[in-house]
Amino acid sequence: MTSKFAPKDRFKVLRQRGFSLTEFAIVLGVMGVVLSALWSFASIVREQARREETKEQLMVMVAHIRDHYLGRRCASVNTSCTNGSDLTDYLLRRNALLPEQIRNRTAGVWVADHPWGVSAAGGGALANGGLAVFAGDDTGASPDSFFTIEYRGLSRPNCIALSASLSGVGTPTGLTQVLVNGSDAAPLPVAPEVADGFCVEPAGDQNVIRLIYRLRNNG
């Protein structure tokens, strides 16, 4: 019994059933677009999760700091109410900050990290990323009953996103002032377009956000 196709016709049919290079390139292109969209979506979800984690940590930190200083007239390591004194190591050692935020530093001083910071290797300065808590406000005029939480090591996009997120809905009450790279970003909450004017693109992602809170009313 002979085939109904001649050999050259059989090969022609096989060629018609396969992919051409153009079709293969189109398929790869479509897959690339889909994977790119999925990666972008995953990045958005991941960044949103980091923002929520940062807000949750902030809520707990502010509550713990206020509990620690309840009944005292200022946030300080002593009764002098020294404005601008660094409370980070002191609060970490008293469990007022969160254990997952601890990053060890040389000379036995504890340093705190945050989800958006860039952890410095070894015992480098906090300027390479990290979180710090200070007594008083930024002006130095009214150190009593205020404390400052400072986020360092932020890229420009993260600086813009966090300025709005940490001063808006779902954040601790008692926020009196937000400073981005030393500039007052009032009124609160900080609008993204306002933060956009303060957040810069320095070498090493060194944008800084300062959040100034009141202690609980100690009566």
N, C-alpha and C positions, 0 to 999 in steps of 0.2 A: 504494500500500500504506500503510495507516494504522498508526500506532504503537499498541502494546498498552497504553501508558500515556497517560493524559491529562496535559496540561502540569503541572497542580498535583501529580499523582502523581509525575511525573518529578523535580520539585524536592524532593519529600519523600524520594525515594530518595537524591538527592545529599546532602541534609542528613544522612541516616542514615549515609552513608559517611564523613563528615568527623568532626573532633574538636569536641567541645563545649568551652566555656571551662573547665568543671570538669575534664574529662579533660586538657586542656592544662596546667592548674595542677598536677594530680597528677604529670604527667610532669616538669615543671620542679622540683617538690619532690623527686622521686626523684633527679633529676640533681644537685640541690644536695646531697643527703645523700651521694651517691656521691663527688662532687668534694670535699666536706668531709672524708670518710674518707681519700681519696687524699692530700689536702694534709696531714692529720695524720700519716699514715704516712710521707710524704716528709720531714716535719719531724723525726720520730723518727729516721729513717735519717740525716738530715743532722746531727743532734745527736750521734748515736752515732759518726759519722765524725769529727766535731770532737773528741770525747773520745779516740778512738783516735789521732788526729793529735797531740793534746796529750801523750798517754802516750808515743808514739814520740819526740817531741821531747825529752821529759823523760829518757828512756833515753839518748839521744845526748848531751844536755847533761851529765848526771851523769858519763857515761863520759869525755867530753872534759875536764871540770873535774878529775876524778881523774887523768887522764893528764897534764894540765898541771902539777899539783902533786905528781906522783909523786916521792918522794925528799925532799920538803920537809916540815917539821914542822907547817905550817899553811897554810891558804888565805888568802893576803894578797898585797899588791903589794910587800911587802918582808919583812924577817925579824922585824918587831916583833909580828906576830900580833895586830894591833889588832882587837878584837872589834867587829863591826858595820860595818866599813869596806866601802864600796860597790865591788864588783869588776866591775860590769856592763860599763862602758866598757872597762876593762882587758882583760876576757875576749873581748869582741867584736873588739877590735883584734888579738887574738892567735888569732882563729878558733876559740876554745874554745866559743863559742855559734854558732848556725846563721845563715847569711847571710839566710835568709828572715825571720828575727826582727828584723832591724835596722829601726829607725825613727830617722831623723835628728833631732837636737835642736840648738837654737841653742848658740852658744859652742863648737861643735866636739865636743860630748859625745854619744856614741852611746847610744841607748836601745833596749831589746829589747821586742818585742811577743810576745803569745801568741795562739792562735786564739780565745780567749774574751774577750780584753781589748777595751776601747774605746779606740782610738788617739786620743790628744790631738792637736788641730790645732796646728801650729807647734811651739813648744818648751815646751809646758805641762808641769806636774809629772807624775810617774809616777802620781799619785793618780787620773788620768783613764784609767787602763788601762795595762797593761804588765807586764813581767817584770823582776825585779831579782835579782842574786846578791850575797850578803854573806858576809864572813868570820865564822867562829865560829858560836855557837849563840844562842839567844834570851836566855839568862840572863846571859851575860857572864862566867860563872864559869869556863868551860872553852873558851876560843877555839881552842885547839890542836886540829887534826885534824877540825874541823867546818866546814861551809859551809851556807848557807841559800839556798834558791830561793823567791822570793816572787811569787805571782800576784795582781795587783791588777785592779780594775775589773770585778768579777764581780757579776752579778745574783744574787738570792737562789736561784733554781732552779739556776743554774750553779754557785754556791758549794756547794750541797748535793751536786750530782752529782759535781763534781770532788773534793770532800773525800773521798768514798768511792772514786772511781775512781783517784785518784793515790796512794792509800795502800793499795790492795789488790793483787790478783793482776796480774802482768804489769808491775809497776813496779820501778824499780831497788832493789837490796838496800841495806842500810845506812841506811835511814830510821829515825831515832831519835825523832822528835817531829813532830807536826802541830799547828799553831796556827791557829785560824780567828778572825779579828778579835781576835787577841791572847789568845784563850782556848785552853788546852791541851785537845785533843780526844782524848787517850789514853783507852783502849787502841787499838792499831792492829790492823787497819785501821779507819778511822773509819766507823761505821755511819751510814746516812742519817738515822736518827732522832736521832742525836747531833748531826750537822751541822745538822739542822733547828733545834736549840736555839741554835746559835751564829750561823747565817747570818741576816742581817736584810735589811730593805728600805730602805736609806738612799737619799737623793736622789743620783742620778747613778750608781747601781750601783757602790758602792765597797767591796764585800766583799773581804777580803784573806785568802789562804791562804799560810801559811809552812811549807815542808817543810825539815826539818833533817837533813842527811846527814853521815856520816862519810867522811873521805878513806880511800883505801886504806891498809892497814897498811904503813907505810914501814919497819918493822923497826927 
